[in-house]
Amino acid sequence: MRPRSGTHRRFLDLGVFALAVGGAIGVWKLASYNRELRAALTVADSRAVEASVRDRLVGARVPLSFLALDEPDPGDAHLIWVVDLERCPSCLAGANPAWNALGEDASLRRHLVVFEEDGVPEAARRTLRGTPVTSASREELDAAFGPLLPSTKLLVGGDGIVLLADSRGAPSECDWSFEAQVGALRGTLASDVIRGQRQQP
């Protein structure tokens, strides 16, 4: 009976080992699924915040002080880029060909508004050709636009009403070009560059 008992014990040990391996695999799969779910929820939450900010901005009125105008000109439109360099230091690091191409639109005034305690970085002035750059405090930005994500772009009509808006946490979160969309609407840029255009460093 002893050999039988030894064989039985080996089968029992093998069964326990198999259960342990199966349990470990199950825990690993569950942890992997949990990571994927959390990543998906983070993306969904980020998109919900972006949509909320965008919906709040469209139709709002931008103060004339932010457009550097004494009187509105109904014939002009304004492209405003508000960047918080504390939260997105790479937002102005790359080239901006679509932004610069919009300089050919004589009735579209481009503005860069930067939140930066130490002033406007020289790189921003070099990258965005022909764009006036101003700095603003957090209080001024909140008073003018309300809470924003680090990179926010607005198309504003001559009457100060926001026509289009986009607000992102970082340039890498956007797989399409807001400037290209503005250019397509105004007949300055081809519409086929709206999607898939990433700003290359």
Salt bridges, closest charged atoms under 4 A:
GLU50 OE1 - ARG168 NH1 3.39
ASP76 OD2 - ARG109 NE 3.06
ASP84 OD2 - ARG87 NE 2.93
ASP84 OD2 - ARG138 NH1 2.53
GLU86 OE1 - ARG138 NH2 3.67
ASP105 OD2 - ARG186 NE 2.52
ASP166 OD2 - ARG168 NE 3.04
ASP175 OD1 - ARG195 NH1 3.20
GLU179 OE2 - LYS153 NZ 2.78
